[in-house]
Amino acid sequence: MDEIKVLIANDHQIVSDGLKNILKGVPGIRVVADAPNGKEAIEICNTLSIDIVLMDIDMPIMGGIEATKKLKTLKPNCKVLVLSMHNEKGSHLLHNHHT
């Protein structure tokens, strides 16, 4: 089985570190990078072979919604899992982007 390469895009280092700690014990998954904003997440995905991005919605410079839209255009095979601490349903934000 091929290793699943993950990028964590989150501006809170404690959250990124927590996700890394959770995922490091999962066989077949490797966190290869993290980014503090959507702009850097896109740059990393253009440089490295990333299979899945764990994308925060609220980040400085470029938020997760905009970054996901751009990423899906540039790297359509890369999967994005959007993370949020918000209670509101926001499915309309990603409508037709098949993340």
Protein Blocks (a to p, Z undefined) as FASTA:
>chain_A
ZZdddddddfbfklmmmmmmmmmmpghiacfbdcfbfklmmmmmmmmccfbdcddfbdgh
iafklmmmmmmmmmmmbccddddfbfbdcklmmgoklZZ
